[in-house]
Amino acid sequence: MIRRFGAPKRRNRVYTPRPGAYAILVRGQDLLLTHQGGGFDEYQLPGGGIDAGESPIAALHREVMEETGWTIRNPVRLGAYRRFTFMPEYDLRAEKICHIFLAAPVRRIGMPIEPDHDAVWSTARTAAKILHSPGDRHFVQTYIGDL
């Protein structure tokens, strides 16, 4: 059973399964987050959807690069959680299965290519407060603490 965070599944609603891979990226005492602007204004763990035929690790590398401009190494899976949400950018009610990894940021290759995303460094304590998703906050608090 995967732990759920956020609103429960609503009856009489159809949710599309949407697996994703997300990273807690640690460098020294800091974490690399992404800030999604536009209509969202959210701090998030870098990551996103796993495409059909793509492995979670390949998706993690791709999504982190797209959202932060950084390469990563040594991803280790910490666990997963689910949440039910509406994704307006896809006009989709999704059952998100969020696979969380711990990894090391290696090098910044360029700017984020994902629209309205910025790479942001934060302390673990601050990240545990500002991350939008309660599941993301839980994993940061559980596996990183205050560093």
C-alpha positions in Angstrom: 0.0 0.0 0.0 1.4 3.4 -1.0 0.7 6.3 1.4 -1.5 9.0 0.2 -1.0 12.7 0.8 -3.5 15.5 0.0 -7.2 15.2 -0.9 -8.7 11.8 -1.1 -10.0 10.3 -4.3 -13.4 11.7 -5.1 -16.2 9.3 -5.9 -17.6 9.4 -9.4 -14.4 10.9 -10.8 -12.1 9.1 -13.2 -8.4 9.6 -12.5 -5.7 8.7 -15.0 -2.6 7.0 -13.4 0.4 9.3 -13.8 3.7 7.9 -12.5 6.5 10.3 -11.9 10.1 10.4 -10.6 11.3 13.2 -8.3 14.6 14.0 -6.7 15.8 15.3 -3.3 19.1 16.8 -4.6 21.6 17.4 -1.8 24.8 19.4 -2.0 26.4 20.1 1.4 23.7 21.6 3.6 21.5 22.6 0.7 18.8 21.1 -1.6 18.2 22.0 -5.2 14.5 22.7 -5.8 12.6 24.0 -8.8 10.2 27.0 -8.6 7.4 26.8 -11.1 6.0 30.2 -11.9 3.3 31.1 -14.4 0.0 30.2 -12.9 1.4 27.9 -10.3 3.9 29.8 -8.0 5.1 26.6 -6.3 8.4 25.2 -5.0 8.7 21.6 -6.0 11.2 18.7 -6.0 12.6 18.5 -9.5 11.1 15.8 -11.5 8.0 14.8 -13.4 6.1 12.3 -15.4 7.6 9.0 -16.6 6.8 8.6 -20.3 5.6 5.4 -21.8 8.5 3.0 -22.2 10.8 5.1 -20.1 12.5 3.9 -16.9 12.0 5.9 -13.7 15.8 6.6 -13.6 15.9 7.9 -17.2 12.8 10.0 -16.5 14.5 11.4 -13.4 17.6 12.4 -15.2 15.6 14.0 -18.1 13.2 15.9 -15.8 15.8 17.2 -13.5 17.8 18.5 -16.5 14.6 20.1 -18.0 13.6 21.8 -14.7 16.9 22.8 -13.3 19.6 22.6 -16.0 21.6 20.2 -13.7 23.0 16.7 -14.2 22.7 14.3 -11.4 24.4 11.1 -10.2 23.8 8.1 -7.9 20.0 8.2 -7.6 18.7 5.9 -4.8 15.0 5.3 -4.5 13.6 6.3 -1.1 10.0 5.3 -1.6 6.7 6.5 -3.2 3.5 8.2 -2.4 0.3 9.0 -4.3 -1.9 12.0 -4.6 -5.1 12.8 -6.5 -5.0 16.1 -8.3 -6.2 18.0 -11.3 -3.4 18.9 -13.8 -4.7 22.0 -15.7 -1.7 22.0 -18.1 -3.0 18.6 -19.4 -6.7 19.1 -18.5 -6.4 15.8 -16.6 -7.5 14.4 -13.3 -4.5 12.3 -12.2 -3.7 9.7 -9.7 0.0 10.7 -9.4 2.3 8.0 -8.1 5.4 9.9 -7.0 8.6 7.9 -6.8 11.1 9.8 -4.7 14.9 9.5 -5.1 17.9 10.8 -3.3 20.6 12.0 -5.7 23.6 14.3 -6.0 23.6 17.3 -8.3 26.8 17.2 -10.4 27.0 20.1 -12.8 24.9 22.9 -14.2 24.8 22.5 -17.9 22.5 25.4 -18.7 19.3 27.1 -17.8 16.1 25.1 -17.2 14.3 24.5 -20.5 10.9 23.8 -18.9 8.8 26.9 -19.3 8.3 28.9 -16.1 10.8 26.9 -14.1 13.8 28.2 -12.1 16.5 26.3 -10.2 16.6 27.4 -6.5 18.9 26.4 -3.7 17.4 26.1 -0.2 18.3 24.7 3.2 16.5 21.5 4.0 14.6 23.2 6.8 13.3 25.9 4.5 12.5 23.3 1.8 10.5 21.3 4.2 8.3 24.4 4.8 8.0 25.8 1.3 7.5 22.7 -0.9 4.0 22.7 -2.3 3.4 19.0 -2.0 2.8 17.5 1.5 4.4 14.2 0.2 7.5 16.0 -0.9 7.7 17.8 2.5 7.3 14.4 4.2 10.2 12.8 2.3 12.5 15.8 2.9 11.7 15.8 6.6 12.0 12.0 6.9 15.2 11.4 4.9 17.1 14.7 5.2 15.9 16.4 8.4 17.8 19.5 9.0 21.1 18.2 7.5 
